[in-house]
Every structure is written in structure tokens, then in C-alpha cells.
Amino acid sequence: MASIVVSPEKPLAKTAVRVTFTSLEATTNHVELFATSAPLGSQLRTDIDRANSGRHLVFNGPSSGRYDFTPDKGGVYGFVVQEVAHGEARANVFQGDRAGAASPTLNAQSSVSVHVGEKLRLKLGQQPDECELVACVWGNTITATTVEFYGFGSPALENPTSLRAESAALNAALVAAVGGLSGISVDTALGSIAADFVTTRNGYNTHVAKTTSSIHDNSDELRRLGSGYVADDPIAAETSINALRQRFAEHISTMFSLEPPAVPDPGDPLNPPLETHDSPDGKAAFMFSGAASSTQSHFAALADMIVALEIHKANTGSHSVADDDSVTIASPLLNVHCAWFRALRLAAPQIPIERNSGAAKLEQLGGFTIDEQ
């Protein structure tokens, strides 16, 4: 069965690609190569659609030859290799004798494909502090690219929208999380947001119930989130992530738990409120607006919740002691989102050497914008 050798092995769109043929039948000396499928919007797809047979001849020549093309779109290009054997022609007996012409024989037919990498971008964070995660995928694998070979490195962070975002993008833990995407399957990178939501929900519920070591003076059980909240599909994910964020916001903003059987009344000395926190927590504020219909917002909103919960657990202004229990997230992509929000919280104002220091400070700390005259 015929196969092909693609050079470079992992091409990108707009990159010249060379295809040669191997593992051919012993008597094959001629090859016909037909394009049968190509990414939507590509020139080759247009040529295939125009062909009445549903396939477009792109190479017809000796088996030692090569097919050169430059794909204009990333994706999978499908081909059929037809192996042909041309026999030796005998001498003509008389002028115009066609009986001696070589008779081609179809030896075999094989389907092959060329995977052209696709460069993808994902927005991290929310205005005014955003950055783009860039990754390249061949097949089902996120594969690293280098400046030397491709002209850019990936996976990587690009195009920060603010000086704060620029500073965050240099954070070592964030850079390591982004690098961890290299060489893994897309399925592994995505993980299961449904499973990670359950992990986060359970970690939150465990925290609000804690009264050990004086983390809470009294449990905040009424602000637990029930097991009916799941993220098994996009609609459920939007609803459940936002519900968890709402419960968390209520938990950190109050000092008192409303526990049954009686509703505590601050004015009734016989029925006092039960204190949970030593003081409300103003440090664990959200940095993302919440889950919406897009899956990008589900990852970002859940990561924002995870990091805010970390900040809250560590706050000894609200708790007598820190809650050291951590939430372990399985999804590498969700971990990148978490690392982004952690990095943003740690990002210090950066004063580029080419800027007036005061102007840079007003932009970052005072909310000013540059007037481009």
C-alpha cells in the first residue's frame, strides 16, 4: 500500500510542501495523485468542488517524482494515490500500428493525507488586562514551534493589552503552565470542565463548612452549593459556574451565618447571629465578569473562582487561621487560565525605559490613557 513522505514533516499554511511516494508496488513506475478533500476556503477545495468526479488531479508522473504545493489553509488534505505500471512498448509492424503501444496497468489505489498545522489563539483575561495564548495543532496534538524553523515560538503568550498584562505574561509560573501544553493531546489539554467544576464546588463546600482550627467560628452551611449544580453541558456550565460564584460572593461578604432552626436576629439577645468570619473579605474579588454562552468564558470564570477561593482561604484577616486545603485542577488549559489570574494579581507596575515614569504610573495606577497627538 502506497504511503507518502511529507517535507517538512509538520508544515503550516503558506509553507511550501513537498510530497514524495514510498512503499509502492514493485512494478509501479508511474503515479497519479488526486486531491479528494481539503479545508473549507482553500484553493484546493475549490478545485475539488469544480471537478465533476469529486477529485482533482494534482500530479501525473513517474513514481520517483514529487508533488509540490503551498497550502493556503491549515487542516487535513486528503489524496488518493493510484499506482500505475507502464509496460515496454514493442516495435510498430507498420506505419500507424497502435497494437504495440504500452498498456498501463492499475496496480493499487491508496488513500493518504497531509496534516497542515493550524495556528490558534485564545484570549486570556478581560479588558483592560488581556493577553493571547497562541498554540499550533497538528492532528490532535499541540506541538511546539520554534522561531528558527517557523518564525515564531509556541505555545506562547502574545499581544498583552496593558503594561500590567505585559508584566503578568512574564510570570514564571504562568510561562511554565503555557509550556506544559506542548506535546500533549488536545483532549488532555482540555480535560473535563465538568469534573473540575465538581472538584471546585466540593472544595468550596468543604471550606464553608469548616469550623476546625477556628477557620470559621461557625459553619456557613446555608451558602453551600448543592450537588444538582453541574457543568455537564454548556448551558449547565454557565448556570452552575455563575451560581457557585454567587454563593462564594455571599460567603466572603458576610460575618454571620443564617443557620436553622431559628433565624438569627441581631436585635434579639436570645437569638443572636452566628459569626462565621472575623471580618468580610475584600481581597478575594473576582477579576472576570462571569460565565456566558462561550466555552472560553466557562474556563475563565471557573479559573477566576478557583483563584479567588485560594485568596480567600489564605486571608487571616477574615479567618483566625488560613485554610490550607487546596483544590487540584486536572485540566492543563484551565490551569493556564488560573495561572493568568494569579499572575495578574502579582503583577507590579512596569516602567519601560522609553517612557516617562510618571506617565506610565498614571496609565497603570490612575486609569489615564495616552493621547496620541
N, C-alpha and C positions, 0 to 999 in steps of 0.2 A: 504494500500500500504506500502510495507516494506521500511524502511529507515535504515541508519547506524549511529553509533556514532564512530567518529574518535578520537583517542588519541595518541599524543597530537592533539589538535584541529587544530593547524597550523604547520604541520611538514615541515621540509626541507629535501632535498636529503641527503642520508646517515644517516637518523634518523629512528630508529625503530618505526613502526606504528602499532597500534592495532585497528582492526575493529570489532565491535560487532553489533548485529542486534536488531532492535526495530520496533514497530508498525506492528507486524506480525499478520496474520490471527489467530483467536482463536484456531483453530485446528492444526496449523503448529507446528511441533515438530522436523523438520529436514530442513536444508538449504543447497542448492548447490549454490556456488558463482563462477561465470565465469568472467574472465577478458576479456573485449571486445575492449578496446583501451588503449594506453599508449604512452608516449612521444617517439619520434624517438630516437633510440640509447639505449633505456632502455632494460634490460633483459626481462622484462615482454612483451615488444613489440615484441621481438624476439620470445618468446614462443607463442604469439598470431599468428604471421605470420607463424609459423611452423604448427599450428593446421589446419587441413583440414576444420573445421567448422567455422573458423574465430573467435573462442573464446576458451579460455584456462581455464580449471577447476583449481581453486586455493584453494577451500575449499569445503568439503563434510562431514557434521557432524551435530550434534544436534544444535537446534536453540539457545541454551544457550551458544554455543561455540564461539570461536573468531578466526579471521584470522589475523596472524602476518606477516608483510613483511617489508623489508627495501628498499624503492625506491632508485634507483641509479641515477635518473634524476628528476629534478623539472618539474612540469607540471600537467596535469589533467589525472588521471587514471580512466577509465570508467569500470563499472562492471554491471552484471545482477544478481539479487538475485532471485533464484527460491525457493518458499516456498512449502514444501512437508509435507503431513500428512501421517504418518505410522500408520495403524490401528493395533489392537490387533490380534495376531495370535491364531487360535483355535488348540486344540489338534489334533494330527495325528490320523486318524482312523486305518491306517495300516502302516507298515514299507514302507518308500519311498513316503508316501502320501504328495503331494505338494499342494493339494487343500486348505489346511489350512494355507498356508503362508500368511503373511500380504501383502496387496495390497496397494502400495504407491499411493497417490493422489496428483496431482499438484494443489495447492491452488491458487497461484498467481505468477506473474513474474514482477519484477520492475527493472528499471534502476537507478543506483546510481553512484556517483563519489567521488573521493578523490582528493582534491586540495593540491598538494605539492608545497610549495613556491619556487620561483626562485630568486636567488641572482644575481643582475645585477650590472654592473659597467659602468660608463660614465667618459670619460676623460674631465677634465676642463682645459682650457687654452692651451698653446702651449709651446714646448720646448724653453728655458730650465726650464720654470716655469710651471709645471703641477701638477695636483692632481686628484685623482679618487673619484667620488661620488658613494657610494655604497647604494643600496636600495633593499629591498625584496618585492616581489609582490605575493599575493595570490588572485586568481581570477582577478579582475580588480582594486584592491586596494593596494596602497603602505602602508605596515604595519610595525610598529616599531618592532625591535628585541632588546633584552637585553643581556648583557654579562652573566648575571646569568642563563638565560634559554637557549640561543643559542650559547654562547661563543663569541659573538661579538655584538656590538650595531650598529643599523642602523635606519634611513638613517644617513650617516656619511661621513666624508672625510678621505681618506687613501692615503698612498704612495706618499707624496709630493716629487718632483724630485729635489728640491733645498732648501737651507735654506730660501730663500725668499718665496718660496711656502709654506714651513713649517710655517713660520710666518703668512702668509696670511690665512692659514687654521684655525688659532686661532681667527680670527677676529669675534667679537661678532655678527655683522650684518649678516655675511656670515653663521655662525653657526645657527642663527635664521632662515634664509632663507632655509637652508637644513632641519632643524627640521620641517618647515612648510609643507614639503612634506608628513609627516607622517599622515596616516589616511584618505588621500584623494584619490579619484579615479584617475586612470591613465589618463583618459580623461580630468579631471580637471587640473591635473599637466601639461599636455602638452599644454592645452589651444589651441589657434589658432594663429600660427605664421603669418598667412595671416592677421589677424586682428591687431596683434601687429606691423606688418610691416607698415600697413596703419597709425596706431597711430604715429609711429616714423617718417614716411615720412611727415605726416601732421605737426607734431611738428617741424621738421626741416624746412619745407617750411614757417611756421609761423615765425620762427626765422629770416631767411634770408630776409624776407620782412619788418622786424621791423625797423622803424625809430623813434618810440616814445621814449621819455626819453633819447634820444641820444645814444640808444643801438647801432644803426648804423647811421652814418651821412647820408647815402643814402642806399636805399634798394639794395639787391643783387638778384633781381628777375630772372636774366638770369641763376642763379645757382639753381633755384628751380628744383624739380623732378616732372615730370608730373604724372597725375593720371593713366596713362596707365601702369606704373610700379607697379606690384602686386606680391604677393607671394602665389598664389593660388595652385601651384603645385611645385614639386622640381626644375624643370628647370627654371620656372619663378622666384622662390625664389632666386636661385643662381644669375640669371641675375639682378634682381631688387635690392637685397641687395648690390651687388657689385657696381651697378650704383649709389645708394644712398651714399655709402662710397666714391666714386669718386667725386661726386658733393660736398660732405662735405669737402673733402681734398682740392678741388679747392677754396672753400669758405674761409677756415681758413688760406690759404697760401697767400691770396691777400689783398691788401689795397684798390683796386679800383674795381668798378663795371662797366662793359661794357654795358651801357644802350642805347637802341634806343631812338630817331631815328638816331642820329649820333654816329659813333664810336669814342669815345674819343681818343685824340692824345696828349700824354704828351708834345710833342714839339709844339703844336699849342695853343697859349694863348686864341684863340677864341673858342676852343673846348677842354677844359680841362677834364681829367678823373674825375669821381665822386668817392670821397673817401667813403669807407664803414667802414673799421677798422682803428683804430689808429695805429695798427701795426699788422703784421702777427702773428698767434697764434702757437707757438711751443710747447705748453703744451698738446694739445689735440691729440697727436699722437696715432695711432692705436697700439694695443698690439696683434692683431691676423691677420693672413695673408689674410683673406678674405673667402668668401663663395665658396665652391666647390660642388661636387656632393652629399656629405653625409649630412644627416639632422643634424648631430652633428655640422658640420661647419656652417650651417644656423643659429642655435641658437647662437653659439659662435660669429659669425661675426656680427649678429644683436645686440647682447648684447654689443660687443665691440664698435659698432657705437653709441648705446644709452649712454654708459658711456663717450665716447669721446665728444659727444654733450653736456652732462652735464658739463664736464670740460671746454669746450669752452664757454658755456653760462655764466659761473661764472668768466671768465677771464676778469678782469677790466684793464688788460694791452692792450687788443685788443678793448674792448668796454669802453665807458665812464662810464657806469654803468652795473651791472650784469643783465642778463635776468633771472628773477625768475620763468618764466613759466616752469613747469616740464612735462615730458612725463610719463603717468601712464600705466604701463605694466600689463596685466591681467594674463599671464601665470606664474604660480609658478616656473616652470622649467627654463623659460627664466630669471626670477628674480634671480635664483641661479647663472646663468651664469653672470648676471650683478653684483651681489654681489661679485663674484670671481674676476672680473676685478677691481672693486673698492678696494677690499682688497689688491690686488697685488700692486696697486698704493700707498697704505698707508703703505705697509709692510716695516718695518725698518730692517736693518741688525741684525741678531741674532747671538750672540756669545755663542755657547754651552759651558758649564763649562768644558767639557772634551777636548776642542780644544784649540790650541794656538791661541790667539786672532788675531794676525797678519795674520796667515794662513787663518783663517775664513774670515777676511776682504778682503784679496787678492782674495779669491774664489768668494765672493759675489760682490765685488766692482771692482775688476780688471780683472775678467774673467779667473782667473787661475783655473786649475783642479788639483786634488790630484794625486800624483804619488804613486801608491800602489806598493812599492818595495817588 
